[in-house]
């Protein structure tokens, strides 16, 4: 049985590219407020509707 070797991506100089971290490591907001309405970001329409139903139910 042959062992598998992992291939590493290298640039022209033969070094691996550096891993640069993003300056803003905060996650994107999931809820946006427009006056009296809420926008839920990052979900499908049905997931958004379910989330808002649960939020309204728990806020009573």
Order of alpha helices (4+ residues) and beta strands (2+ residues): beta-beta-alpha
